[in-house]
């Protein structure tokens, strides 16, 4: 029974100490951060473009009236 317990303990310890999957998690976090920044930047850009086109529309409307 102790051999089985020791083997289970060694397997779990080895599983916890492995660092192979950490790179993938780090890259996924970086990609998620970049995607979040891109979405936020696009929303600000869209708001600015909408305001600019609204201003152009108002100028053209007032110029033709």
Backbone torsions as a table, in degrees:
resi	resn	phi	psi	omega
1	UNK	NA	-37.4	179.4
2	UNK	-67.5	-32.3	178.0
3	UNK	-64.5	-41.8	177.9
4	UNK	-64.4	-42.2	178.5
5	UNK	-64.7	-43.1	178.0
6	UNK	-62.7	-43.4	179.2
7	UNK	-63.5	-41.0	178.3
8	UNK	-65.1	-42.4	178.5
9	UNK	-62.5	-45.0	179.7
10	UNK	-64.9	-38.5	179.2
11	UNK	-64.8	-45.6	-179.7
12	UNK	-66.9	-41.7	178.7
13	UNK	-63.2	-41.7	177.6
14	UNK	-65.0	-38.6	179.1
15	UNK	-64.8	-39.8	-179.7
16	UNK	-71.6	-37.4	-174.4
17	UNK	-82.4	-10.5	-180.0
18	UNK	-66.8	140.1	-177.7
19	UNK	-116.3	11.7	-174.3
20	UNK	-67.3	-38.1	-176.1
21	UNK	-84.5	-7.2	-176.8
22	UNK	-67.7	-35.5	179.2
23	UNK	-61.6	-42.3	180.0
24	UNK	-62.8	-41.6	178.8
25	UNK	-65.5	-41.3	179.3
26	UNK	-64.0	-43.6	178.2
27	UNK	-63.9	-39.1	178.8
28	UNK	-64.0	-39.8	177.4
29	UNK	-65.7	-39.8	178.3
30	UNK	-65.1	-43.7	178.9
31	UNK	-63.2	-41.4	179.1
32	UNK	-64.2	-39.9	178.6
33	UNK	-65.3	-42.6	178.4
34	UNK	-64.5	-42.0	179.3
35	UNK	-63.9	-41.1	177.8
36	UNK	-62.0	-44.7	178.1
37	UNK	-63.5	-39.2	179.2
38	UNK	-65.7	-42.1	179.3
39	UNK	-64.4	-44.7	179.1
40	UNK	-63.5	-41.8	178.2
41	UNK	-64.6	-40.0	179.1
42	UNK	-66.2	-35.3	178.1
43	UNK	-66.0	-41.4	177.4
44	UNK	-65.7	-41.1	178.5
45	UNK	-63.8	-42.4	179.6
46	UNK	-63.6	-40.4	178.0
47	UNK	-63.5	-44.3	178.4
48	UNK	-62.9	-42.2	178.5
49	UNK	-65.4	-41.2	178.0
50	UNK	-61.8	-42.5	178.3
51	UNK	-63.7	-41.6	180.0
52	UNK	-63.8	-44.8	179.4
53	UNK	-67.8	-34.3	175.1
54	UNK	-63.2	-42.1	177.8
55	UNK	-63.4	-42.4	178.5
56	UNK	-63.7	-43.5	178.9
57	UNK	-60.9	-44.3	178.9
58	UNK	-63.6	-41.8	178.7
59	UNK	-63.9	-44.0	-180.0
60	UNK	-67.2	-38.4	179.2
61	UNK	-65.2	-43.9	-179.5
62	UNK	-71.1	-29.5	179.8
63	UNK	-74.0	-31.1	-178.9
64	UNK	-88.3	-10.5	-178.0
65	UNK	-87.5	NA	NA
